[in-house]
Structures are given as structure tokens and as C-alpha cells.
């Protein structure tokens, strides 16, 4: 049974007198008072079969502290490993033993094991601490949305087909190298597919473009047929490597089928495919197509945020698809009421959330003043008790734009650099916790 070891501070812990060192010291002292958080992280490590001792083991508390350092300073795993070895303040914060530093592989393996639910629970503890210190009451909140891009290139049908050929060829090469695998006969069509994809990018004329797409799709289907044949011949092959290969096969083949189907419909049949049905990345299949207003199309996930007067992120939801802001106003308000136990007295939101139904529902739930940035036909007297209050709340709502900008610039919310939906949510929530802890350290008097 895994035990949650607590790493004690030593007399040799020295934080630099720089502003960053002072913030790390304040956050470290706060973490020392929240021992229950170590158990949450230890539970995630246990579920992934990771050890807390030994050459590849890190205590759960050190894992949590290293994860906060990585997100707060926006470091890669290699950079984090270097700073943990080089910086006295980083070592003191991470509670590392003398003359020992973890390698980047260990950091990656342990930090990525922390689940999004764990980070959300940590954020709840941060907010409870802020409420206890009377830094944030939750009586006045503001709601807005933004988009975090996924780790993917600009999608196109030709690029997706070329990606499919590359991945299938890689799987065929891996299959040939498996121990005990029979000889496989297949043709490498990567050069052909790359030339056709590049030609499509610069082609002119509908007929020429259609011909190039037909050739590219034929190469993709031929490679898929070779891969399916390899899957049949290796179906009974024993060994861990063979099982992992079959798992990759089961993951990619349905995605490649979707790419071929949507390319056939869009390019050859001239049909319109709904955004919710499109696959925009073979490697990040969870990514959504997001259009906010008249701005450029973005690929990732829409986020709905709630912040308070302190600037702390009170709540965040990673949405599925591209729901309209007006549809998400009441769910976000109800989440806030459930977390706090009472409805906020005042709510300010962007104009996209405005509707008569949302206003009436918010009032019915006990919210005194509801101010939408754009009235959308609503009377000020129906939203708030006076025009002065409306102006104050509208100006207060504008402050969330600065908070979103800070999250994107300083904490990496502009683009997620982790792969997979679970890791996407983990990345988002770890950024929120890092932001809130730094802000808490700055707001709390020394």
C-alpha cells in the first residue's frame, strides 16, 4: 500500500530575496498548511502504478510542487529538470534532498499522472483559503469565455490524408519489426502522398484539384488496406509489443476512416459537413472548431470562466463543441451557487450571454443585479437597480479580459502543449491553480 510521505522542510531551505523567491516562499508556506492535498496527488500516482521511493520515485508532495513550478514558470520538462538542479529557490520549494535532482523523464511521468479532478479540488482549497482570509467572498462575480488552442497544425483535407498515410506507414514499419512477426508485403506511398498533398495546396482549377484528391485518397486507401491485412496476420501474435501495436491500430483506423469519409463528402461529392462531425486532427481528435464572433476560426476547446473581485478564477469549464454563450450562462451560474452555497449578489457577463430568459432565471435564483455588457434589448432597470450600478458592473466585467490575457500570456492558456483530452484539461486546471496561488500570495499580507 502506497504511503503518502511528507517531505519536511530543512534549515538549509533558502529562498531568494527576489520577488519570485518571495512568492515561492509564500506558496510553500501555504502548501505546508494543506496536507490533505498530498493524499489527492498520491492517489493519482498510485492509480498509474508509480512509486514514491527508489530511483524513479518522487514523493507526492514534491510532484505537486514541481508541477506548480512547471506551470507557473512555463517550463518544459527539460528546463524544469535544469532549474531544479541549478536553483536553490526551486530546490527549496520542491523539497528535494541534497545532491539529488530528478530527470526530465521522471518529472514527465509523475506530473502528467495528476488528474484534472485533483487540480480542480486543489483550486477549491485555494478559494476556501481566500474566503477565510476575506480576500474573496464570491458576492460579485463576472463570467466570460475564451478559447485555448490544441497542439495541432491548421487542418485541411489534403493535410489530414497525408497525416494518415504517414501514421499508417509508421505502423506498418513497426509491425515488420515485431518479434516473431511474419514477412509483410506492402508499398511505401509516403512520397506519392506528400507530392499530391503539396500539389493540392498550390493547384488551380476544380478539375485538376479533384484529380489530385482522387490520387491522394487512392494512396490512402491502398495503405489502409495493407495495414488492415497486417492487422489480420498479427492478430494472434503474442507479446506486450504486439498488444501495444494492436492498440494503436484500433485507435487510428476509425479516425482514418472518418478522414476518408469526410474528404469524399466534402471534396468529391460537394457536400457540406457539419462542424460537429468534422475531424480536424488525427493526433488531437478531441479538438473542436471554434468561431467566436467574426474572428478567425480556432481549433481547440472553448472555456467558460468565472472570476471574482480579487481576480481569482472561481470556476472554469472546458466545453465540448462550440455552445453559444447564452446557453452556458445558467449552467455556470448554477455551478457557482452549488460551490458557494448561496447565489452571488451581483453578476456581470459579456453581451453574448444576454437574453431575457437568462435574466429572469438569474433573478429567480436570488441574484440582485445582473449586468450584461451589451443590453441586447434588455432594459437597464430590469437588470439592475440603477444606471450607476450598471456602469460599475459593466466596468467590473471588463477586468476579466485582463485576467484572461494574463492566463494566456503568463500561464500558457493560449495553446495547450499536452496531448489528449484528459491532459488538455489537466493543463488548463494546473494553469488556473498556478495563477490563483501566485495571486493569493500577492493579495495576502505578509
Residue pairs with C-beta under 8 A, 6 or more apart in sequence:
2 42
2 45
2 46
2 51
2 52
3 52
4 38
4 39
4 42
4 52
4 60
5 52
5 53
5 59
5 60
5 61
6 35
6 38
6 59
6 61
7 59
7 61
7 62
7 95
8 95
9 28
9 32
9 95
12 98
13 92
14 88
14 89
14 92
15 21
15 22
15 24
15 25
15 28
15 88
15 89
15 92
15 93
16 88
16 89
18 89
20 89
21 89
22 441
23 438
23 441
23 442
24 89
24 90
24 92
24 93
25 93
26 441
26 444
26 446
27 68
27 93
27 437
27 438
27 440
27 441
28 65
28 92
28 93
30 129
30 437
30 440
30 441
31 37
31 61
31 64
31 65
34 125
34 129
36 125
37 64
37 121
37 122
37 125
38 60
38 61
38 64
39 60
40 118
40 121
40 122
41 60
41 61
41 63
41 64
41 114
41 118
42 52
42 60
43 118
44 113
44 114
44 115
44 118
45 52
45 60
45 63
45 110
45 113
47 113
48 113
50 56
50 57
50 109
50 110
50 113
51 57
52 58
52 59
52 60
56 106
56 109
58 66
58 102
58 106
58 107
58 110
59 95
61 95
62 94
62 95
62 96
63 110
63 111
63 113
63 114
64 114
64 122
65 93
65 94
65 95
66 80
66 84
66 94
66 102
66 107
66 110
66 111
67 111
67 114
67 430
68 430
68 433
68 434
68 437
69 75
69 80
69 83
69 84
69 90
69 93
69 94
70 77
70 80
70 107
70 111
71 411
71 412
71 427
71 430
71 431
71 433
71 434
72 411
72 434
72 437
72 438
73 80
73 83
74 410
74 411
74 412
75 83
77 104
77 105
77 107
77 108
77 111
78 104
80 104
80 107
81 101
81 102
81 103
81 104
81 107
83 90
84 90
84 91
84 94
84 96
84 101
84 102
85 91
85 101
91 101
96 102
112 418
112 423
112 426
114 426
114 430
115 422
115 426
116 422
116 425
116 426
116 428
116 429
119 426
119 429
119 430
119 432
119 433
120 429
122 433
123 313
123 429
123 432
123 433
123 436
124 339
126 312
126 433
126 436
126 437
126 440
127 136
127 312
127 314
127 339
127 436
129 440
130 136
130 310
130 312
130 436
130 440
130 443
131 137
131 138
133 444
135 310
135 312
135 440
135 443
135 444
136 308
136 309
136 310
136 312
136 314
137 308
137 309
138 308
138 314
138 336
138 340
138 344
139 344
139 345
139 346
140 308
140 309
140 344
140 345
140 346
140 347
140 348
140 393
140 396
141 306
141 307
141 308
141 314
141 336
141 344
141 346
141 347
141 348
142 306
142 307
142 308
142 347
142 348
142 349
142 396
142 397
142 399
142 400
143 304
143 305
143 306
143 329
143 332
143 333
143 347
143 348
143 349
143 350
143 353
143 400
144 304
144 305
144 349
144 350
144 397
144 400
144 401
144 404
145 292
145 302
145 303
145 304
145 305
145 325
145 328
145 350
145 352
146 302
146 303
146 305
146 404
146 408
146 413
147 290
147 292
147 298
147 300
147 301
147 302
147 303
148 300
148 301
148 303
148 413
148 414
148 415
148 416
148 424
148 428
149 298
149 299
149 300
149 414
149 415
149 416
150 281
150 284
150 286
150 287
150 299
150 300
150 301
150 415
150 416
150 424
151 283
151 284
151 415
151 416
151 417
151 418
151 419
152 280
152 281
152 283
152 284
152 287
152 299
153 159
153 281
154 299
155 280
155 281
155 299
156 201
157 213
157 259
157 262
157 263
157 266
157 267
158 196
158 197
158 200
158 201
158 213
158 216
159 197
160 259
160 263
160 279
160 280
160 281
160 282
161 193
161 197
161 216
161 217
161 220
161 259
161 260
161 263
162 193
162 194
162 197
162 216
163 282
163 283
164 220
164 223
164 224
164 256
164 259
164 260
164 282
165 189
165 190
165 193
165 219
165 220
165 223
166 190
166 193
167 252
167 256
167 282
168 220
168 223
168 224
168 226
168 227
168 252
168 256
169 188
169 189
169 190
169 223
171 227
171 230
171 245
171 248
171 249
171 252
172 184
172 186
172 223
172 226
172 227
172 230
174 245
174 248
175 181
175 184
175 230
175 234
175 245
176 183
176 184
178 234
178 237
178 239
178 241
178 242
178 245
179 239
179 241
180 237
180 238
180 239
181 234
181 237
181 242
182 233
182 234
184 226
184 229
184 230
184 233
186 223
186 226
186 227
186 229
186 230
187 222
187 226
189 219
189 222
189 223
192 215
192 219
193 216
193 219
193 220
193 223
196 212
196 213
196 215
196 216
196 219
197 216
199 212
200 209
200 212
200 213
200 216
203 209
203 212
209 267
210 267
210 268
213 263
213 267
213 268
214 268
217 260
217 263
217 264
217 268
220 256
220 259
220 260
221 260
224 253
224 256
224 257
224 260
227 249
227 253
228 253
231 246
231 249
231 253
234 242
234 245
234 246
235 246
252 282
255 279
255 282
255 285
256 282
258 279
259 279
259 282
262 273
262 277
262 278
262 279
265 271
265 273
266 272
266 273
275 288
275 289
275 322
276 321
278 289
279 285
280 287
280 289
280 299
281 287
281 299
283 419
284 419
284 420
286 301
286 420
286 421
286 424
287 299
287 300
287 301
288 299
288 300
288 301
288 302
288 319
288 320
288 321
288 322
289 297
289 298
289 299
289 322
290 297
290 298
290 299
290 300
290 301
290 302
290 322
291 297
291 298
291 322
292 298
292 302
300 415
300 416
301 318
301 319
301 320
301 424
302 318
302 319
302 321
302 322
302 323
303 316
303 317
303 318
303 319
303 413
303 428
304 316
304 317
304 319
304 325
304 328
304 332
305 313
305 315
305 316
305 400
305 403
305 404
306 313
306 314
306 315
306 316
306 332
306 335
306 336
307 313
307 314
307 399
307 400
307 403
308 314
309 396
310 439
310 443
311 399
311 403
311 439
312 436
312 439
312 440
313 403
313 407
313 432
313 435
313 436
314 336
314 339
315 332
315 335
315 336
315 339
316 428
316 429
316 432
317 328
317 331
317 332
317 335
318 424
318 425
318 428
319 328
324 352
325 350
325 352
325 353
326 352
326 353
326 354
326 355
326 358
328 353
329 349
329 353
329 355
329 358
329 362
330 358
330 361
330 362
333 343
333 344
333 347
333 361
333 362
333 365
333 367
334 365
336 343
336 344
337 343
337 344
337 365
342 366
343 365
343 366
343 367
344 367
345 367
345 368
345 369
346 367
346 368
346 369
346 370
346 371
346 389
346 393
347 362
347 367
347 369
347 370
347 371
348 371
348 372
348 373
348 393
348 394
348 396
348 397
349 370
349 371
349 372
349 373
349 397
350 372
350 373
350 374
350 397
351 372
351 373
351 374
351 375
351 376
353 372
354 372
354 373
354 374
354 375
354 376
354 378
355 376
356 377
356 378
358 370
359 370
359 372
359 378
359 382
359 383
362 370
363 370
368 385
369 383
369 384
369 385
369 389
369 393
370 383
370 384
371 383
371 384
371 389
371 390
371 393
371 394
371 397
372 378
372 383
373 394
373 397
373 398
375 383
380 387
380 390
383 390
384 390
384 393
404 413
406 435
407 413
407 431
407 432
407 435
408 414
410 435
411 431
411 432
411 434
411 435
412 427
412 431
413 428
413 431
416 423
416 424
416 427
416 428
417 427
418 424
418 426
418 427
